[in-house]
Amino acid sequence: MVRLVMLDPMGPERLERIKPYLPEGWDIATAVSRAPEDQVASLQGATFAITGDVPVTAAMFAVPGLKAVHKWGVGYDGFDLDAARAAGVRVMRTTGANAVTVAETTLGLILAVNRNIVRGHMGIAQGKWLKGEVGPSCATLSGRTVGIIGMGHIGQALARLLQGFGCRVLYFKRNPLSAEDEAALNARYSPLDDLLAQADVVTLNCELNDSTRNLIGRRELALMKPDAVLVNAARGGVLVEADLAEAIREGRLRGAGIDVFSVEPVETDNPLLGLPQVVLTPHVGALSAEGFATGLRRMIANLQAVARGDEPEPGDVLV
């Protein structure tokens, strides 16, 4: 029997949706909570594990019999990869699988903030007609300058979507694209400070690592236009949330759309909560009904390869 554990706590209905994709002879279970002790306990007797948002620690990789952990998504900042190597546990992710989904979420957050969609909705739900209040801060996206920080699969998918809006696209990444790729995306490389100063909208679509942790803080936010918008669909740790909240409260930034947080689920004292100019979503950027089956099949295929002693899809392998 091969035991697969879903590290993100799931109810019976979610587990039943997953069962039809499992090979014969595989069993599925889930952690009862995100608490470290419950996570380690859930892995006892497990061959494989899948995680969406739950970090995988050294103690979890050290559980005897565990052969592989698969990320349901692409961000691996929560994995102790050194511990995985030491324990001989394979680690994989679904590289590029959710690029369009996250790009569409990023675009949706831009439009929601620009057009005050959430503020208008909440006003009507509360019996208020806020047309006069929110109208003056409504803005268009068409023809504006958008700065994309991170130009991998997600950033490039976003750049393609923005072509329909006639946007001028600037991007920043450690290794710039080729001239041919830039031409195809109608995007131009810009140093980070220049991008922040020129953009009407700045989007974070990069990985979280040592070079991007707290990349956007007080200094960087001060470079942005007062009527600019910031969107984070990358990782919470890329952005200093308290600095963003301060900039918005003081009128140094028009608004923000945030899908990811430094601590998830978001804590009640997060400084971004309660700001009317900020649209918040619960890390749903990579999720879609269409991608459920596709992602599961891809992960199961990689785990089956490990079970057979074969190599998983090379582009998905982290360890």
C-alpha positions in Angstrom: 0.0 0.0 0.0 1.3 3.4 -1.0 0.1 6.1 1.5 -0.2 9.7 0.1 -0.7 12.5 2.7 -2.2 15.9 1.9 -0.4 18.2 4.2 -3.0 21.0 3.8 -5.9 19.9 6.1 -8.8 18.9 4.0 -12.4 17.8 4.6 -13.9 14.5 3.4 -15.4 16.0 0.3 -12.0 17.3 -1.0 -10.4 14.0 -0.3 -13.2 12.2 -2.3 -12.5 14.5 -5.2 -8.8 13.4 -5.3 -9.4 9.7 -4.8 -10.4 8.9 -8.5 -6.9 10.2 -9.7 -5.0 7.8 -7.4 -3.4 4.6 -8.8 -4.7 1.3 -7.6 -3.3 0.3 -4.3 -2.8 4.0 -3.1 -4.4 5.3 0.0 -4.9 9.0 0.9 -5.0 10.8 4.2 -4.7 14.4 5.4 -3.1 16.3 8.3 -5.6 17.3 11.0 -4.1 20.8 11.4 -1.1 22.9 10.4 0.5 22.6 13.8 4.1 21.2 13.5 3.3 18.2 15.7 0.2 17.3 13.7 2.2 17.6 10.4 4.9 15.2 11.6 2.2 12.8 12.9 0.4 12.8 9.6 3.5 11.6 7.8 4.0 8.5 9.9 3.8 5.6 7.5 3.5 7.9 4.4 5.4 7.2 1.2 4.5 10.5 -0.5 3.1 13.9 0.5 1.6 16.8 -1.4 1.5 20.4 0.0 -0.1 23.5 -1.3 0.7 26.1 1.4 2.1 24.2 4.3 5.9 24.5 4.8 7.9 21.2 4.9 10.4 21.3 7.7 13.5 19.2 8.5 11.5 17.2 11.0 9.0 16.3 8.3 11.6 15.3 5.8 13.2 13.1 8.5 10.1 10.9 8.9 11.2 7.3 8.0 9.8 5.9 4.8 9.0 9.2 3.2 10.2 9.1 -0.4 8.9 12.3 -2.1 7.1 15.6 -1.4 5.3 17.4 -4.2 4.4 21.0 -4.2 0.9 21.8 -5.6 2.1 24.9 -7.4 5.5 26.4 -7.9 6.7 28.4 -4.9 9.2 26.3 -2.8 10.3 28.9 -0.2 8.6 26.8 2.5 10.8 23.7 1.8 13.9 22.9 3.7 15.7 21.6 0.6 19.0 20.9 2.5 17.1 18.7 4.9 15.4 16.9 1.9 18.8 16.2 0.4 20.1 14.9 3.7 17.1 12.6 4.1 17.2 11.4 0.5 13.6 12.7 -0.1 12.7 13.9 -3.6 11.0 17.3 -3.9 9.1 18.4 -7.0 6.8 21.2 -8.2 4.4 21.8 -11.1 6.6 24.2 -13.0 4.6 26.7 -15.1 1.3 24.9 -14.6 -0.5 27.9 -13.0 1.2 30.7 -14.9 -1.9 31.9 -16.7 -4.1 31.5 -13.6 -1.8 33.7 -11.5 -1.4 36.2 -14.4 -5.2 36.5 -14.6 -5.5 36.9 -10.8 -2.9 39.7 -11.0 -4.8 41.4 -13.8 -8.0 41.0 -11.8 -6.5 42.6 -8.8 -5.2 45.5 -10.9 -8.7 46.1 -12.3 -10.4 45.6 -8.9 -8.2 48.3 -7.3 -8.3 50.7 -10.3 -12.0 50.5 -10.7 -12.9 50.4 -7.0 -14.9 47.3 -7.7 -14.7 45.9 -4.1 -15.3 49.2 -2.4 -18.4 49.7 -4.6 -19.7 46.2 -3.9 -19.2 46.5 -0.2 -21.0 49.9 -0.1 -24.0 48.5 -1.9 -24.0 45.5 0.4 -24.1 47.9 3.4 -26.9 50.0 1.8 -24.7 52.8 0.7 -24.3 54.4 -2.8 -20.6 55.4 -2.9 -20.5 56.7 -6.5 -19.4 60.1 -5.4 -16.9 58.8 -2.9 -15.1 56.2 -5.0 -15.5 57.8 -8.4 -12.7 60.4 -8.1 -10.1 57.6 -7.4 -11.2 55.3 -10.2 -8.5 54.9 -12.9 -8.1 53.1 -16.2 -5.5 50.5 -17.1 -5.4 51.0 -20.9 -2.3 52.8 -22.2 -0.7 52.9 -18.7 2.8 51.8 -17.8 3.0 48.5 -15.9 6.1 47.3 -14.2 6.4 43.5 -13.7 8.9 42.4 -11.1 9.8 38.8 -12.1 9.5 37.7 -15.7 9.3 34.0 -15.6 6.3 32.0 -16.8 3.8 34.1 -14.8 5.3 37.5 -15.7 5.4 36.6 -19.3 1.7 35.4 -19.2 0.8 38.7 -17.6 2.7 40.7 -20.3 0.7 38.9 -23.0 -2.6 39.7 -21.3 -1.5 43.4 -21.0 -1.0 43.6 -24.7 -4.8 43.8 -25.1 -4.8 46.9 -23.0 -2.1 48.6 -25.0 0.1 48.9 -21.9 3.7 49.9 -21.9 5.4 47.0 -20.1 8.6 47.3 -18.1 10.1 44.4 -16.3 12.9 43.6 -13.9 14.6 40.3 -13.3 18.2 39.1 -12.6 18.7 37.7 -16.1 17.0 39.9 -18.7 15.2 38.2 -21.6 16.6 38.0 -25.1 15.8 40.8 -27.5 13.5 38.4 -29.4 11.5 37.5 -26.3 11.2 41.1 -25.3 9.9 42.0 -28.8 7.4 39.1 -28.7 6.1 40.3 -25.3 6.3 44.0 -26.1 8.3 44.4 -22.9 11.4 46.3 -22.0 14.0 45.6 -19.2 14.4 48.3 -16.6 16.5 48.6 -13.5 14.3 48.2 -10.4 14.4 51.8 -9.2 13.6 53.1 -12.6 10.7 50.7 -13.0 9.2 51.7 -9.7 9.5 55.4 -10.6 7.9 55.1 -14.0 5.1 52.5 -13.5 1.4 53.3 -12.9 1.0 49.7 -11.7 3.7 47.5 -10.2 3.2 43.8 -9.9 5.2 41.3 -7.9 5.4 38.0 -9.8 8.8 36.7 -8.6 10.0 33.8 -6.5 10.8 34.3 -2.8 14.4 33.7 -2.1 17.3 35.4 -0.4 17.6 38.0 -3.2 13.9 38.9 -3.2 13.0 38.7 0.5 11.7 42.1 1.7 12.5 43.4 -1.8 9.8 46.1 -1.6 9.9 48.1 1.5 9.8 51.8 2.6 12.6 52.9 0.3 11.2 51.2 -2.8 7.6 52.4 -2.1 8.8 56.0 -1.8 10.1 55.7 -5.4 6.6 55.0 -6.7 4.1 57.6 -7.9 1.5 58.6 -5.3 -1.3 57.5 -7.7 0.3 54.2 -8.5 -1.0 50.7 -7.5 0.9 47.7 -6.2 -0.2 44.1 -6.7 1.4 41.1 -4.9 0.6 37.7 -6.3 4.1 36.3 -5.6 4.9 35.6 -1.9 4.2 37.6 1.2 7.8 37.8 2.1 8.7 39.8 -1.0 6.9 42.8 0.4 7.2 44.5 3.8 3.5 44.7 4.6 3.7 47.3 7.4 5.6 49.7 5.0 2.9 49.2 2.3 0.1 49.9 4.9 1.9 53.0 6.1 2.3 54.3 2.5 -1.4 53.8 1.7 -2.6 55.4 5.0 -0.4 58.4 4.4 -1.6 58.9 0.8 1.7 58.0 -0.7 0.2 55.2 -2.8 -3.3 55.0 -4.2 -4.0 51.3 -3.5 -2.9 47.7 -3.6 -4.2 44.2 -4.4 -2.7 41.5 -2.2 -3.2 37.7 -2.7 -0.3 36.5 -0.5 0.8 37.3 3.0 3.9 36.9 5.2 1.9 34.7 7.5 -0.9 32.5 6.2 -3.8 32.2 7.0 -3.6 36.0 7.5 -3.5 37.1 11.1 -6.0 39.5 12.6 -3.4 42.1 13.3 -2.0 42.3 9.8 -1.6 46.0 9.0 -3.3 45.7 5.6 -6.6 44.6 7.0 -9.3 47.3 7.1 -7.7 49.6 4.5 -10.5 50.5 2.0 -7.9 51.1 -0.8 -6.6 47.5 -0.5 -8.2 44.4 -2.1 -7.3 41.2 -0.3 -7.8 37.6 -1.5 -6.9 34.4 0.3 -3.9 33.1 -1.8 -6.2 31.9 -4.6 -4.1 33.2 -7.4 -2.9 29.7 -8.6 -6.3 28.0 -8.1 -8.8 27.1 -10.8 -11.4 24.5 -11.3 -9.9 23.7 -14.7 -6.4 23.2 -13.2 -7.5 20.7 -10.5 -7.4 17.5 -12.6 -4.4 18.7 -14.7 -2.3 19.4 -11.6 -3.3 16.2 -9.9 -2.4 14.0 -12.9 0.9 15.7 -13.3 1.8 15.3 -9.6 0.7 11.7 -9.5 2.7 10.9 -12.6 5.8 12.3 -11.0 5.2 10.4 -7.7 4.6 7.2 -9.7 8.0 7.7 -11.4 9.7 7.9 -8.0 7.9 4.8 -6.9 9.2 2.9 -9.9 12.7 4.2 -9.4 12.5 6.4 -12.6 13.2 10.1 -13.0 10.2 12.5 -12.7 9.6 15.2 -15.3 13.0 17.0 -15.2 11.6 20.5 -15.2 9.6 19.7 -12.1 12.5 18.4 -9.9 13.9 20.5 -7.1 15.8 17.7 -5.3 
